[in-house]
């Protein structure tokens, strides 16, 4: 996506959120753009807003974990993945991202278990 397209998308999401502040999809999409732009503080704000709207949003917890993982805060990412997995045990992204954090922490057996769970 070109920079101008991304800026336009962010502007569109801003307007959509103002019009429909309870729609998690808008926050999720905007947070993902911020995440890929390494604007982790803005992504975190959107993920936290998602949790204010719906505290059972597994995607928001995975997003918070990804933010921490991307900044190499692997220990800090684990509780977010744990929460996502507890809320949605069949959501494979929680396991796969947690596996990567475990791997980076040299906790290989736990990483292997999560890879198996993700594939299940």
C-alpha positions as CSV (number, residue, x, y, z in Angstrom):
1,X,0.0,0.0,0.0
2,X,1.4,3.4,-0.9
3,X,2.0,6.0,1.8
4,X,-0.7,8.2,0.4
5,X,-3.1,5.3,0.3
6,X,-2.3,4.4,3.9
7,X,-2.8,8.1,5.0
8,X,-6.2,8.1,3.2
9,X,-7.1,4.8,4.9
10,X,-6.3,6.2,8.3
11,X,-8.4,9.3,7.6
12,X,-11.3,7.1,6.5
13,X,-11.0,5.0,9.7
14,X,-11.0,8.1,11.8
15,X,-14.2,9.2,10.2
16,X,-15.7,5.7,10.5
17,X,-14.9,5.4,14.2
18,X,-16.5,8.8,14.9
19,X,-19.6,7.6,13.1
20,X,-19.6,4.1,14.6
21,X,-17.5,4.1,17.8
22,X,-18.6,0.6,18.8
23,X,-17.5,-1.1,15.6
24,X,-14.4,-3.1,16.5
25,X,-13.5,-3.8,12.9
26,X,-12.6,-0.1,12.3
27,X,-10.3,0.0,15.4
28,X,-8.7,-3.3,14.4
29,X,-8.0,-2.2,10.9
30,X,-6.6,1.1,12.0
31,X,-4.5,-0.5,14.7
32,X,-3.0,-2.9,12.2
33,X,-2.0,0.0,10.0
34,X,-0.3,1.7,13.0
35,X,1.4,-1.6,13.9
36,X,2.9,-2.0,10.4
37,X,4.0,1.6,10.6
38,X,5.8,0.8,13.9
39,X,3.5,3.3,15.6
40,X,3.0,1.0,18.6
41,X,1.6,3.6,20.9
42,X,-1.3,4.4,18.5
43,X,-1.9,0.7,17.8
44,X,-2.0,0.0,21.5
45,X,-4.5,2.8,22.0
46,X,-6.8,1.2,19.4
47,X,-6.4,-2.3,20.8
48,X,-7.2,-1.0,24.3
49,X,-10.3,0.9,22.9
50,X,-11.4,-2.4,21.4
51,X,-11.3,-3.9,24.9
52,X,-13.3,-1.1,26.3
53,X,-16.0,-1.9,23.7
54,X,-15.7,-5.7,24.1
55,X,-13.4,-7.0,26.9
56,X,-13.5,-10.4,25.3
57,X,-11.8,-9.4,22.1
58,X,-9.1,-12.0,21.5
59,X,-7.8,-10.1,18.6
60,X,-7.2,-7.0,20.8
61,X,-5.2,-9.1,23.2
62,X,-3.2,-10.7,20.4
63,X,-2.6,-7.2,19.0
64,X,-1.3,-6.0,22.4
65,X,1.0,-9.0,22.5
66,X,2.3,-8.4,19.0
67,X,3.1,-4.9,19.9
68,X,5.2,-6.0,22.8
69,X,6.8,-8.8,20.8
70,X,7.7,-6.5,18.0
71,X,9.5,-4.3,20.5
72,X,11.4,-7.3,21.8
73,X,9.5,-7.3,25.1
74,X,8.8,-11.0,24.9
75,X,8.0,-11.5,28.6
76,X,5.5,-8.7,28.4
77,X,3.8,-10.2,25.4
78,X,3.0,-13.5,27.1
79,X,0.2,-12.4,29.4
80,X,-1.7,-10.9,26.4
81,X,-1.4,-14.1,24.5
82,X,-2.4,-16.1,27.5
83,X,-5.6,-14.0,27.8
84,X,-6.4,-14.4,24.1
85,X,-6.0,-18.1,24.3
86,X,-8.1,-18.4,27.5
87,X,-10.9,-16.4,25.8
88,X,-10.6,-18.3,22.4
89,X,-8.8,-21.6,22.7
90,X,-9.4,-22.3,19.0
91,X,-7.9,-19.0,17.8
92,X,-4.6,-20.3,16.5
93,X,-2.9,-16.9,16.2
94,X,-2.6,-16.7,20.0
95,X,-0.6,-19.9,20.1
96,X,1.6,-19.1,17.1
97,X,2.6,-15.6,18.3
98,X,3.1,-16.9,21.9
99,X,5.3,-19.7,20.4
100,X,7.5,-17.1,18.8
101,X,7.9,-15.2,22.1
102,X,8.7,-18.5,23.9
103,X,11.2,-19.3,21.3
104,X,12.9,-15.9,21.7
105,X,13.0,-16.5,25.4
106,X,14.7,-19.9,24.8
107,X,11.7,-21.7,26.2
108,X,11.7,-24.2,23.4
109,X,9.5,-26.9,24.9
110,X,6.7,-24.4,25.5
111,X,7.2,-23.0,22.0
112,X,6.9,-26.5,20.5
113,X,3.7,-27.1,22.5
114,X,2.2,-23.9,21.1
115,X,3.2,-24.7,17.6
116,X,1.4,-28.0,17.9
117,X,-1.7,-26.3,19.4
118,X,-1.7,-23.7,16.6
119,X,-1.7,-26.5,14.0
120,X,-4.4,-28.4,15.7
